Amino acid sequence: MKPHVLIAAAAVTAMTACSSTEPTVQTGDDAEVIMGNLHKVDNSRTDLAYVDPEANFGKYNSVLVQPLGVDNVEIRQPNNSYSAVGNRTWELTDKDKENLRKSFAESMGKQMEKCGYPVVTEAGDDVLQVAAMITGIAPAAAKDDNSSRAVGRTRVYTEGAGAMAVAVMFGDSETGEVLAMIKDTRQSNSAGNWGLNNSVSNMADVRRFFNGWANQICQGLDRAHGK
């Protein structure tokens, strides 16, 4: 396989997870290709990963982050709802969506700045565009509000906030060309460790998710730059 193809595959895989097996880009007539020239990456620990084999991620020194997409989120209702009768459905309000967008932007800004790929506000020939959207969440418990939890119940304990799935598109900020696409899922790393479940603890977990994804993007760019 050509060196630049390996670099592209390694970079996009490192953007979301570390794999003990070298990632490979499917090629040939049997290759799974979407969106024109995005080839499936095998041996990725993301749920799915596709990359343009000709992409040169090493040219990008900063990132342009689009607002987090939160308008088409599939919500898997918690099994143990602890809900008030008549309002058991877990929903994202406009305020919830704004908080998620804000938290994502803050995580990306801080983490990318820390690793040397600052977030910018304008396109450029060395600017990578990152567009992420939440595709699904699986809350571990009923929402922490007065209408969703049983009256009189003041504490709910779970093994973390739950899980979140995202889809992320990486593209050239000037041309708009899509260079890679991944789908990934993260869940609270609290197996066996029960803790208080409330709006504060849940947002702390969400920030950890976002920070983790941002750090993986940093690692992917580092790998593309040969660091």
N, C-alpha and C positions, 0 to 999 in steps of 0.2 A: 504494500500500500504506500502511496506517495506520502512523504513527510508532512506536507501541508494538510493532507486529509487527516492524518493522525493528530496533528495539533488542533485542528478544528473540532474533532471528536472529543479529544481530551478536555479542551476548554469548555465546551458546552456541558459535558458530563460533570466536570468539577464545579460548574456554576450551581449545581444543586446537590451533589453528593459525592462522596469518595468511593471509588470502586477498586477492589483488590485485583480485578481482572482488567486488562487494558481494553478500553472501549474501542469498538470498530464500527465504521460506517458501512452500511450495506451498499454494495455496488453491483453492477451487471444488470441483466435483463430481469432478474427476480427481485431486485431491490424494491423495498417499499418506499415510495416517493410521494410526498404530498406538497401541495401549494407550489407546484412548479419544479423546484429543485431542492426540497428539504428531504434528505435521506435519513431513514431510521438509524439510530445509534444502538447497537447491541452492547450488552454488558454494562448498561447504565442502571444505577440503583434508583433513578427516578422512575415514576410510573411509566412515562414515555419521554423519549428525547429524539428530536430530529434536527439535522444541521445541514447547511449548504456546504458540501465538501470543498468548495472553493473559497469559503469565507476566511478572511484574515482578521481574526480578533486581536492580533498583536498591534494593529494600527490605532486602536482606541485607547485614549488616555483619560477620558472622562465620560460621564453618563448623563443622559437626559431622561429623567424618570417621568412617565406619564401618570396621571392620577389613577389610583387603584380602582379597578372595576369591581363594583359591588352590587350591580343591579340584576344579576342573573345567578343568584346563589341558591343552590339546592340545600335545603336544611333537613337533616335527618333528625327526627324528633327523639329526645332521650327516652330510654326505656323506663327509667325510674323518674317519673315526672315531678313528683312532689308538688303537683300543680293544684291550684284552686279549681274546683269543679266549674266547668263552663268556659275555661280559658286555658287549654292545655297546649295550644299551638305556639311553638317558639318562632318568633318573627324578628326580622331586622327592621328597626325603625329608621327614620331619616337621621336621627341623632346617632344611632349605632353606626350607620354607614359613614357619617362624617367623622366619627371617632376612629373608625378603621382606616379611612383615607389619611387622616392626620398622623396616626401612629405609623403607618407604612412609610409615609414621606419622611418622618423624623428618623426612623430606623435606617432607611436608605441613605439619607443625608449624612448621618453620624458615622455609619459603618464605612461607607464609600470614601468619605473624607479621611477617615482613620487609616485606610489601607492605600491611599494615594491616588484614588480615581474619583475626584470630586464631582458632585452633582452640579450640572450647569443648567441654564434656562434657555439656551439657544442651540440650534443645530450647528454642526461643524464637521469637517472632514475627519476629525479624530474623536468624534463623539458617538458613543453607542447608545441607541435608544432602547429603553426597557419599558415594556408595557405589560403589567401584571393584572390579573383579575382573580378574585376568589370564585371558585366554581362550586364549592360545597363546604359546609360545616356540619359537625356532629357534636353538639353540646352534650356534656356529661350529665347535666341536670337541667331542671326547669330554669327559666330566666329569673334573674334576681330582681324582680319587681313585685309590687303589691298585688297584682292581679294574677301572677303565674305561680306563686308559691302559696301553699296552704296557710291560712290565717293562723297566727300563733307560732308557726315554725320559724325560729330565728336563726338556726344554723343548719346548713346542708354540707355534708362531707362527700367528696369524690376523689378519684385518682386523677386530679388535674382537670383542666377546662374541657378537654375533648380533643377533636381533630379538625384540621382545616386542609382543604385541597385548593391548589392554585394552578393556573395556566399562565405561562410567561412567554412573551414574544421578544426576541432580541433582533434589532434591525439597525440599519445604517440611518442615522438621523438626517442626513442630507438627501439621500435618494429614496428613502422609505423602503428599500429592499429588505425583506425579512431574511435574516441569516440563520435563525434557530428558533425552535419552539420546544418547550418542555411542559410536562404536567407532573406535579409532585404533591405529596401529602405528608403532613407532619402531625404528630399527636403528642400530647403532654407526656413527658418522660417521668411519669409518677407511678409506674406500676408497683403496686404493693405499698405505696406511700400515700395514705389518705390525708387530705387537708381540707381546710375550709373552702367552700365554693361560693364565691360572691362576685359582684361586678369588678371589684378591685383585683382579686386573684385571677379572674379570667382574663382581664386585659393584660396582666403581667405575663401570662402564658402566650397571649397573642403577640406581644412585643418580642418574646423570645423566638416565636416562629419567624417573625419578620427579620429580626436580627440574624437568625440562622441563615435565611435565604440570602440576605445581603452579604454575609460573610462568604457564602459559597460563590456568589457572583465575583467577589474580590479574588477568591482562589482561582476561579476560572480565568480571569484576566491576568492574574499573576502567571499562570501556567502558559497562557498564550504569549506572554512577554518573556518567557524563559526564566522566570524568577524561581 
